[in-house]
Each structure stands twice: as C-alpha cells, then as structure tokens.
Amino acid sequence: MVRTVISLDEQDKEWLDQRAAQEGVPMTELVRRAVRLLRTHADRDDPPLTELLRSTSRTWRHGDGLAYQRRLRDEWGQ
C-alpha cells in the first residue's frame, strides 16, 4: 500500500474521525472506501454526455421542440 498525505478542512476531518469511531475502523479505511466508491462511479459504463447528445440529435422531427414544450405547458395553466 502507498502512503499519501492529504489536506482536509477541519470539519471534514472531525466528521471522518467521528464516523470512524462509530464504525470502529481507522479513518484511513473510510478514505480508502471513499476512493473506491468514487472510482466505481467514475468507471461506470455510462456513455459520456457528448455521446448521448450526438446519438439523440435530430430525433424530434415535429418542428421547434421548445415551441412544442411551451404549447403543452400553456395547457397546464388552463
């Protein structure tokens, strides 16, 4: 395992210490869990936003989409 020094806000450090005490684990274990969770989230198979936008571009073929939305929303007020 590699040692790493990080800087935290006082409130974050206090929270980590309290949470570690509650769970009965070292604060470093909570940091390792947080990094694993962040990596898992970042490594999901979700396509990037630019790919989603490209793949859905021009799927609405009924004129101005914004004008359509406004017409529908105007009906809500009636």
Protein Blocks (a to p, Z undefined) as FASTA:
>chain_A
ZZddddddfklmmmmmmmmmmnopafklmmmmmmmmmmmmmmpcbdcfklmmmmmgokac
gbjfklmmmmmmmmmmZZ
